Amino acid sequence: MKITTLMKRSASLLLLGLTLWVPVNAQQALKIYVAPNGKVNAAGTLKNPVSTISTALARANAAAKKSKKPVEIILRAGVYPQTNTLEIVQGKTWNSLVPLTIKAYNNEKVIVHGGKIIAPNLIKPVSDAGYRKRFLPEFRNRIRQVNLKEAGIKNTGKLRMTGFTRPFAPAWLEIFTNDEPGRIARWPNKGTVPIHSVLDTGSIPRWGDSTNRGGTFTYKDINRPSRWKEPEKAWIAGFFMWGYADDAVPLKGIDTVKQTITTLKPHAYGFGNGKPWRAWHAYNIPEEIDVPGEYYVDTETKMLYFLPPDNLKKLEISELESPLFSIDDVQNVKIQNLDFTCSRGIGITMERTERVLIDGCKFTNLGIVAVFMGKGVEAESDSLSVFAVKPASRSIGSLVQYVYDHTVFDREAGKNNGIVNCEVYNTGSGGFLISGGNRLTLERGNNYVKNCSIHDFNRIERSYRPGIWITGVGNSISNCDIYNAPSSGVMLHGNNHLVEYNNFHHLVMDSDDMGALYFGRNPSEMGQIVRYNYFHHIGGDHKTMAVYHDDGACGMEVYDNVFYKAGTVAGFIGGGRDNPYHNNIFIETKYAGHIDDRLKHWARAMLVKDGTFQKRLEAVNYKNPPYSTQYPTLPKYFEDNPEIPKRDTFYNNLLVKMPKRVEGREEMLPFMKSNYETNEDPGFENYAKENFKLRKDAIIWQKIPGFRNIPFEKIGYQKVK
């Protein structure tokens, strides 16, 4: 097949293009040492270190201009609090092309910190008798307070609407006890409450209603809200209409007699009921502090109330809203073995960089994401619109929606940059957002994420905030563990990306109609390779997918993967074409594939003249090189019955204990005779322990001559000691 050959060629070129950080100057590096107990005017030696990273950067810049030797800033163990963004910016804090490394000394624990560690003497019993009465009797004596003014925290931030179509923005004040995230006091502590009946859907901004009217709905057979003294300060969160669109909105009020809730602001799709995910939980309610780590901030009195764990050793409060590190317009910079934590914003932002490597770092307890490559867009924190925004540095904003509407947006992410051997967890709104390359010329970015562990990355926002979001051209994700999230693990836009050797599991656990790996709605975004991945234990109670080719997505080749208990559908093709599946192993998943012709029916508006697909194809000059030469089927897209899926083939696959092969119209997803189906162990090395490498005596070698053994032992993250 032409499409297969082209994709394999793209993958080979991409592999050749991956460039790890290599110093361009082999001379002995100049070393500047830093320690929390150092001195500003110290010599910067191991025995006489300076006290701050910013001081060391200034020294490094001056030294590099004089000596032209590589520079290493070496940090001794301890906490480095940041009240402003640390900058490595060409022409501002850095004026050299020599390699710069910032690293921990002998792998000591170095913490770049965006908040404050609260002194024990500031943690006191609750002094306001009125507030004490609001708390549950069994917890009153255990709840503690911190006067934020006394702690030196001036900005408490503000709660904001979070979720589908909402922009990324800094978190509000958060607390962390013993390094674990706290949570704003909520009810119920686990699970949600169904929307019983809808009295008013509220305005529906998604369909052009700009009246900004909140909704009203009823709840049934619960008395808990009658305890809440100030329900107008409470918020609710949940999936209010569709299971892929979470939201969080403030309340206007609660009528505990009629058992109705009215929101102050609308949800994008309005409020609905009748589906299991259409449910809510309430938060920002001091009366509900009943779990260790729960807290409430009285923004008027600047008082924090929280329930500490029995063994409270450390209380931290996040404060910094701008990135901890920003790296712009530089080359050959390495950040190595540092911990980034306790911030309301982003860990590291990067723009127009080349050969910048983030190696062995840990990102935890951040309000937004760990690393953001390239530009984002401006956006008001509560906006559902992207029409008034414009590109912006060091801010993500409404980038997800903006990229849908501006598909060739060059985010200026640079090239040959990497994130390797890192860990990310307990972030608010995702993990890594990478980009690079040019969608008009198909020039590759060759930026990559490799050998990273990314999990529990949706503390605050629960949909469309993936562990890795990859855009641009010619970038890659490899050998990562991505897991424990309510929605997608990877979202993909652009061309010629490579996703390989990754371990995807326990993803889309709360959502409906979402995939662990998701892309779609742009037929020009071709050339993707998905291979050597393990998708398993995907999805919860709703309909979910392992790989989701949504709304006419084209040009993703999926081969040599293992799908085990991989959601409702392993490979979901929603009306697109040129998405071949071959040499995969499907095990105990309801459907191996799905196919439909939605572009002929309910999604046909995407194909109308001057419609979504025409605009997106013309934006990249799809009838001319390089698109016409790299993707030979694309120039005839509209002449080739685009409403009908084509060349979505399914061949040389192994299906083990699969209830059904295809959901939808199987004739559109040809199951060629070369597939093999069995209800027996086909010869796995250890089926019970999920080792799905095939033995030499496996029956598949007879049933499908030429079937390739999947390198199962090479999949996933390996912790670097």
C-alpha positions, 0 to 999 in steps of 0.5 A: 500500500502506498500509504503504508510505505509513505508512513514507514518512510516518515517514521525512519526519517523521524528516527534519524532526526532525533537529536539528543543534547550534545555539547558543541564544545568539548572543553572542560566546563566552568562550574558555579556552585549554589546552595540554599545556605550560600551567600550572594557574593560568594565565589561560587565554588563547592566550598563557597557557593552562591545562594540563588539560581538567579545569581548563578545564572548572572555569573554563568552569563558573564563567564561564558562571554569571556571564556567561551567554555561550557558552563555548569551550574551545580545545585546542592540539596535543598529548597530554592523558593522562586517568587519570579520566573527564572529566565534563560533568555538569549539577549536578556539573561544569556548572551552566549552559544556555549552549552549551559547545564543546570543540575543537581550535585551528585543527584542530591534532592534539589527542589525548585519551589513556587510557594511557601513552606509554612512554619509550624507556629503559624498553624493554629487551632481555629480561633473564630467561634462562629467558624468552629460551629460551621464545621462538623462536630467530629472534626471541629477540634482537629481543623486548623487555621493559617493566617495567610497575611502572617504567612506572607501570602498576599494573593489567594488567587481565585476559583475559576471555571475549568473544563471543556472549552475553558482556557488553561490558567493558573490555579488558585491557592492550593495546599500540600500536606506531606507533599500530597495535594490537598483539595478544596472541601467538597461533597460528596467525598467520592463520586457524584450526585445525579442531575435529577430533572432539568428546569432550565438548561441555561444558555448554550454558548456552544451553539451561539447563545451568548445570554450567559444564563446559568441553568437550574436543575433538581436533586433528589433525596439528599439533605446535605445542602441544608447545612451549607451556610453560604451556598452562593459561594459554592461551586459544582463540577461534573459532566453536565451534558456530554461525557467528554465535556467536564466543567466547573461553575459557580452557584447562584443559589440553592433552594433546599425546600424545592431541592433545586440548584441554580448556577451563576454561569452556563455550561457550554452545552447546557445542563441535561439529565438521563445519562449516568455521567450527568452528575455533579459534586459541590465544593468550596464549602467549609462545612464539608472539611472532613477528610485529611488535606481538605481545605477552605480559604476565606478570601475576605479574612485571608484565613486558611482552614484545613484538616491536617493528617495525623502525622503532619510534617510539612504544610506547603502553599502554592503561590507563583502563577508564572512559570518556574523556568522560561527558556527562550531563543537559546541552544544547548541547554540542559536542565538535569535532575531537579524537582519542580513543585508547589506552583500555581502555574507551569513548570518550564516553558520553552520557545524558539529553542534548539537542543534543549534537554530536560533530563531526569526532572520531577514535576509534581504539585503544579497548577497547570502542566509540567513543560510547555513548548512553544507559544499559547494564546491569550484568553480570559480565564472564564471565556468560552470564546477564542475569537478575540485571542491572539498568540502569547508567550508563557501562557497556554490559554485557549490553545486547544480550541485555537489550534482547531481554528488556526490549524497552521499556527506556528507555535515557535517551539524550536527543534531537536529539543527533548524531555527524557527520563522525567516523572510527572504526577499530581499536576492540575491540567496535564503533563507535557505540551510539545510542538515543533515543525511547520505545517505549511512546509512539513519541516520537522521539529524533531522534538520528543518525549522519551522514557517518562512516567506521566500519571495522575495529571488531572487534579483540577481539569478532567477532559482535554488535558492529556498527559502529552499533547503533541502538535506541529510536524515530525515530533515523537513520544516513546517509551512512556508510561501514561496512566491514571487519568479520567480522560485522554493520555495523548492528544495529537494534531499535525503531521508525521508524528511517531508514537511508539513503545508506550504503556497506556493504561487506566485512561478515560476512566470517567469519560464517555466517547473519548480515547486514550490516544485521540486525534481528529477533525482534520483530513490534512493531518496525515502521516502518523505512526502508532506502533509497539504500544501496549494499551490496556485496562482502558475506560471505566463505566462508559464507552471508551476507545484505545485509539480514537480517529475522530470525525474524518481523521485520516492517515494514521498507521497502527501496527505492532501494538497490543490491545488488552481490555482496551476500552469498548473499542480498540481502534475507533474510526469515525468516518476517516480514511487511510487508517490501516491496522495490521500486525496488532494483537487484540485481547479481551476487548469488546470490539477490535474496531469501529467504522462508520460513515458519519460524514454522510449523515450527522457530520456531513456539515464538515464537507459542505462547500467552504466548510470546516474540511475545505478550509483546513485542507486549503490552509495547507495547500493540499493539492500542491507539494509537499502535501501532494507528494507526501500524501498522494491520496490527499489532492483528490480528497473531495473528488473521491467521495469523502463521505465514505471511509476508504482504505481503512484496512484490517489485516494480519492481526491476531484476535484472542478471546474477542467477543466481536470484531467490528462495531458498525458496518464491517464492510467498511473495515475489510477484515481480510482473511489473513487475520487469525481469531482464537479463544485459546492462548495462542502461545503467549509467554505468560498470559496470566501475567500479561506477558504477551510476547509470543513464544517460538512455538506459538500457533500464530507463525503457522496461521499468519506467515510473516507475522512479526513478534511484538517487542513487548519487553521494550515497551514502557518507562524504565526508571533511571537510577 
